[in-house]
Amino acid sequence: MHFEGKQTLELSQAKAWQFLTDPNQVGQCVPGLQSIAVVDPTHFNAEVGFGVGSFTATFTINVEWLELEAPNRARMKMHGSASNSVVDGESEMKLTPVDEKTTNLAWTADVNVGGTLASVANRLMGGVTQRLTQKFFDCVKEKMEGEGRPPKPKEKKKPRRFGLTRKKKSS
């Protein structure tokens, strides 16, 4: 399966690079992440819970940075396994500065799934992956763009009216 997307980030290219290439920081946004362990500067391992349809499993995933061209481009590969299922993939990101405070992120990912996961969830994978990817990037943007800024004030909700009116008693 091939996935790709673009995001505009409201922060410098250097800060975007720093966040997106740090497994502990970006890991905070991985849906289902249970643990992450940095092995060395180019390798890390993760345990990720995943479910689609009636299938649920915890994948043990090994990740390797293949290319790190700071602060412009990075490419990684990963291999993961769970009971009777495997996942392999490669991903690339490109960061392009728009100005000092804005960066464009373009990314691609090619993922191959096999075993029980592929047979049980093949029809559902596209939609699930889109939702998980959107959730991931919403979190990334919130974490990166929120650094050093005061929290946004929460909107006060107006009380709901259900169309009930009180009848005045006539005297």
Backbone hydrogen bonds in HBPLUS format (Angstrom, degrees):
<---DONOR---> <-ACCEPTOR-->    atom                        ^
c    i                          cat <-CA-CA->   ^        H-A-AA   ^      H-
h    n   atom  resd res      DA  || num        DHA   H-A  angle D-A-AA Bond
n    s   type  num  typ     dist DA aas  dist angle  dist       angle   num
A0111-VAL N   A0001-MET O   2.82 MM 110  5.20 161.4  1.86 153.6 158.7     1
A0003-PHE N   A0109-ALA O   2.78 MM 106  5.11 159.1  1.82 158.2 162.8     2
A0109-ALA N   A0003-PHE O   2.80 MM 106  5.11 147.9  1.90 152.2 149.0     3
A0005-GLY N   A0107-TRP O   3.00 MM 102  5.49 152.7  2.07 147.4 149.5     4
A0107-TRP N   A0005-GLY O   2.95 MM 102  5.49 164.9  1.97 157.9 159.5     5
A0007-GLN N   A0105-LEU O   2.83 MM  98  5.10 152.6  1.90 147.2 155.0     6
A0105-LEU N   A0007-GLN O   2.80 MM  98  5.10 171.3  1.81 160.8 161.8     7
A0009-LEU N   A0103-THR O   2.77 MM  94  5.17 177.5  1.77 166.1 165.5     8
A0103-THR N   A0009-LEU O   2.89 MM  94  5.17 161.6  1.92 150.6 156.4     9
A0016-ALA N   A0012-SER O   3.00 MM   4  6.24 157.6  2.05 149.6 156.4    10
A0017-TRP N   A0013-GLN O   2.89 MM   4  6.08 162.8  1.92 152.9 157.4    11
A0018-GLN N   A0014-ALA O   2.97 MM   4  6.16 164.2  2.00 147.0 151.4    12
A0019-PHE N   A0015-LYS O   3.09 MM   4  6.26 164.2  2.12 148.7 151.7    13
A0020-LEU N   A0016-ALA O   2.93 MM   4  6.03 175.6  1.93 159.5 160.8    14
A0021-THR N   A0017-TRP O   3.03 MM   4  5.96 140.3  2.19 152.4 158.5    15
A0022-ASP N   A0019-PHE O   3.27 MM   3  5.44 164.5  2.29 108.6 112.9    16
A0025-GLN N   A0022-ASP O   3.05 MM   3  5.43 126.1  2.35 109.2 122.8    17
A0026-VAL N   A0022-ASP O   2.98 MM   4  6.13 164.9  2.00 176.4 175.4    18
A0027-GLY N   A0023-PRO O   2.83 MM   4  5.38 138.1  2.01 129.4 141.4    19
A0028-GLN N   A0025-GLN O   3.17 MM   3  5.70 152.0  2.25 110.4 117.5    20
A0029-CYS N   A0026-VAL O   3.00 MM   3  5.69 163.1  2.03 119.3 124.8    21
A0030-VAL N   A0027-GLY O   3.17 MM   3  5.21 165.9  2.19 107.9 112.3    22
A0033-LEU N   A0030-VAL O   3.12 MM   3  5.54 160.3  2.16 138.9 136.1    23
A0049-GLY N   A0032-GLY O   2.84 MM  17  4.74 166.7  1.86 135.9 132.7    24
A0034-GLN N   A0047-GLU O   2.73 MM  13  5.39 173.1  1.74 161.5 160.3    25
A0035-SER N   A0047-GLU O   3.38 MM  12  5.24 152.7  2.46 135.0 136.2    26
A0047-GLU N   A0035-SER O   2.99 MM  12  5.24 155.9  2.05 138.4 141.1    27
A0037-ALA N   A0045-ASN O   2.84 MM   8  5.26 158.4  1.88 154.6 157.6    28
A0045-ASN N   A0037-ALA O   2.87 MM   8  5.26 162.1  1.91 149.1 153.7    29
A0039-VAL N   A0043-HIS O   2.94 MM   4  5.37 151.0  2.02 131.7 139.4    30
A0040-ASP N   A0043-HIS O   3.28 MM   3  5.30 164.7  2.30 137.0 138.0    31
A0043-HIS N   A0040-ASP O   3.20 MM   3  5.30 159.9  2.25 111.1 117.0    32
A0065-TRP N   A0042-THR O   2.82 MM  23  4.96 158.6  1.87 138.6 146.0    33
A0044-PHE N   A0063-VAL O   3.03 MM  19  5.32 156.9  2.08 142.4 147.5    34
A0063-VAL N   A0044-PHE O   2.80 MM  19  5.32 164.5  1.82 173.9 177.1    35
A0046-ALA N   A0061-ILE O   2.84 MM  15  5.13 153.4  1.91 146.3 153.6    36
A0061-ILE N   A0046-ALA O   2.75 MM  15  5.13 175.1  1.75 162.8 164.2    37
A0048-VAL N   A0059-PHE O   2.93 MM  11  5.23 156.9  1.98 146.9 154.0    38
A0059-PHE N   A0048-VAL O   2.80 MM  11  5.23 163.5  1.83 153.3 148.1    39
A0050-PHE N   A0057-ALA O   2.81 MM   7  5.54 161.4  1.84 168.8 175.1    40
A0057-ALA N   A0050-PHE O   2.87 MM   7  5.54 153.3  1.95 159.2 167.9    41
A0052-VAL N   A0055-PHE O   2.82 MM   3  5.35 149.9  1.91 150.2 160.5    42
A0055-PHE N   A0052-VAL O   2.94 MM   3  5.35 151.7  2.02 139.7 137.6    43
A0060-THR N   A0081-SER O   2.96 MM  21  5.54 163.3  1.99 152.6 152.1    44
A0081-SER N   A0060-THR O   3.03 MM  21  5.54 148.4  2.14 137.2 144.3    45
A0062-ASN N   A0079-HIS O   2.82 MM  17  5.40 166.2  1.84 156.4 157.7    46
A0079-HIS N   A0062-ASN O   2.99 MM  17  5.40 150.7  2.07 146.8 156.2    47
A0064-GLU N   A0077-LYS O   2.93 MM  13  5.49 163.2  1.96 161.1 164.4    48
A0077-LYS N   A0064-GLU O   2.94 MM  13  5.49 155.5  2.00 152.0 159.7    49
A0066-LEU N   A0075-ARG O   2.73 MM   9  5.46 148.0  1.83 139.1 149.4    50
A0067-GLU N   A0075-ARG O   3.18 MM   8  5.05 161.4  2.22 136.8 137.3    51
A0075-ARG N   A0067-GLU O   2.90 MM   8  5.05 154.9  1.97 142.9 144.6    52
A0069-GLU N   A0073-ARG O   2.78 MM   4  5.07 165.0  1.81 165.8 167.4    53
A0072-ASN N   A0069-GLU O   2.73 MM   3  5.75 138.7  1.90 144.1 148.7    54
A0073-ARG N   A0069-GLU O   3.06 MM   4  5.07 164.0  2.09 130.4 135.4    55
A0095-LEU N   A0072-ASN O   2.71 MM  23  4.91 166.2  1.73 145.1 149.9    56
A0074-ALA N   A0093-MET O   3.05 MM  19  5.46 153.9  2.12 150.1 154.7    57
A0093-MET N   A0074-ALA O   2.89 MM  19  5.46 158.7  1.93 155.6 161.3    58
A0076-MET N   A0091-SER O   2.87 MM  15  5.39 160.6  1.91 154.8 161.0    59
A0091-SER N   A0076-MET O   2.92 MM  15  5.39 157.4  1.97 147.3 152.3    60
A0078-MET N   A0089-GLY O   2.81 MM  11  5.28 152.4  1.89 153.5 154.0    61
A0089-GLY N   A0078-MET O   2.99 MM  11  5.28 154.8  2.05 148.0 146.8    62
A0080-GLY N   A0087-VAL O   2.71 MM   7  5.05 158.6  1.75 159.3 162.2    63
A0087-VAL N   A0080-GLY O   2.88 MM   7  5.05 154.2  1.94 142.3 141.7    64
A0082-ALA N   A0085-SER O   2.95 MM   3  5.18 161.3  1.99 146.5 146.7    65
A0085-SER N   A0082-ALA O   3.04 MM   3  5.18 169.0  2.06 128.4 124.9    66
A0116-THR N   A0084-ASN O   2.73 MM  32  5.72 158.6  1.78 155.8 157.1    67
A0086-VAL N   A0114-GLY O   3.09 MM  28  5.18 158.3  2.14 127.0 130.6    68
A0114-GLY N   A0086-VAL O   2.93 MM  28  5.18 162.3  1.96 147.2 147.8    69
A0088-ASP N   A0112-ASN O   2.90 MM  24  5.24 159.3  1.95 151.7 158.6    70
A0112-ASN N   A0088-ASP O   2.75 MM  24  5.24 166.4  1.76 160.9 164.9    71
A0090-GLU N   A0110-ASP O   2.98 MM  20  5.44 148.2  2.09 145.8 155.8    72
A0110-ASP N   A0090-GLU O   2.86 MM  20  5.44 161.7  1.89 161.0 167.2    73
A0092-GLU N   A0108-THR O   2.98 MM  16  5.38 156.0  2.04 143.2 148.3    74
A0108-THR N   A0092-GLU O   2.94 MM  16  5.38 151.8  2.02 150.9 157.6    75
A0094-LYS N   A0106-ALA O   2.77 MM  12  5.20 152.8  1.85 155.8 163.6    76
A0106-ALA N   A0094-LYS O   2.93 MM  12  5.20 162.4  1.96 150.4 156.3    77
A0096-THR N   A0104-ASN O   2.85 MM   8  5.09 161.4  1.89 149.2 155.3    78
A0104-ASN N   A0096-THR O   2.77 MM   8  5.09 172.1  1.77 155.8 154.1    79
A0098-VAL N   A0102-THR O   2.84 MM   4  5.29 173.3  1.84 140.5 141.2    80
A0099-ASP N   A0102-THR O   3.36 MM   3  5.31 162.1  2.40 133.2 135.0    81
A0102-THR N   A0099-ASP O   3.47 MM   3  5.31 166.0  2.49 102.1 106.0    82
A0119-SER N   A0115-GLY O   3.15 MM   4  6.50 160.2  2.19 155.0 160.8    83
A0120-VAL N   A0116-THR O   2.84 MM   4  5.91 163.2  1.87 161.1 165.3    84
A0121-ALA N   A0117-LEU O   2.92 MM   4  5.64 161.1  1.96 146.3 152.5    85
A0124-LEU N   A0121-ALA O   2.96 MM   3  5.30 127.7  2.24 109.2 123.4    86
A0125-MET N   A0121-ALA O   3.05 MM   4  5.97 131.3  2.30 160.9 175.0    87
A0128-VAL N   A0124-LEU O   3.16 MM   4  6.27 170.6  2.17 162.8 165.6    88
A0129-THR N   A0125-MET O   2.80 MM   4  5.80 164.4  1.83 154.6 159.3    89
A0130-GLN N   A0126-GLY O   3.02 MM   4  6.22 155.7  2.08 146.6 153.2    90
A0131-ARG N   A0127-GLY O   3.06 MM   4  6.32 160.8  2.10 148.5 153.2    91
A0132-LEU N   A0128-VAL O   2.92 MM   4  6.17 164.3  1.94 155.6 160.0    92
A0133-THR N   A0129-THR O   2.85 MM   4  5.93 158.1  1.90 149.0 155.4    93
A0134-GLN N   A0130-GLN O   2.96 MM   4  6.13 160.0  2.00 147.9 153.1    94
A0135-LYS N   A0131-ARG O   2.95 MM   4  6.15 159.7  2.00 148.0 153.8    95
A0136-PHE N   A0132-LEU O   2.88 MM   4  6.07 156.5  1.94 146.0 152.6    96
A0137-PHE N   A0133-THR O   2.96 MM   4  6.24 169.6  1.97 156.5 157.6    97
A0138-ASP N   A0134-GLN O   2.89 MM   4  6.01 153.3  1.96 149.3 156.9    98
A0139-CYS N   A0135-LYS O   3.10 MM   4  6.26 159.2  2.14 145.2 150.4    99
A0140-VAL N   A0136-PHE O   2.89 MM   4  6.19 160.1  1.93 152.0 158.2   100
A0141-LYS N   A0137-PHE O   2.94 MM   4  5.98 170.7  1.95 146.8 149.5   101
A0142-GLU N   A0138-ASP O   3.00 MM   4  6.15 159.0  2.05 143.8 150.2   102
A0143-LYS N   A0139-CYS O   2.85 MM   4  6.06 166.1  1.87 158.1 161.2   103
A0144-MET N   A0140-VAL O   2.84 MM   4  5.94 173.9  1.85 160.0 162.1   104
A0145-GLU N   A0141-LYS O   2.83 MM   4  5.56 156.9  1.88 142.8 150.5   105
A0146-GLY N   A0142-GLU O   3.03 MM   4  5.55 131.8  2.27 127.7 138.7   106
A0147-GLU N   A0144-MET O   3.44 MM   3  5.69 158.3  2.49 103.8 109.4   107
A0149-ARG N   A0146-GLY O   3.14 MM   3  5.42 165.2  2.17 128.6 128.3   108
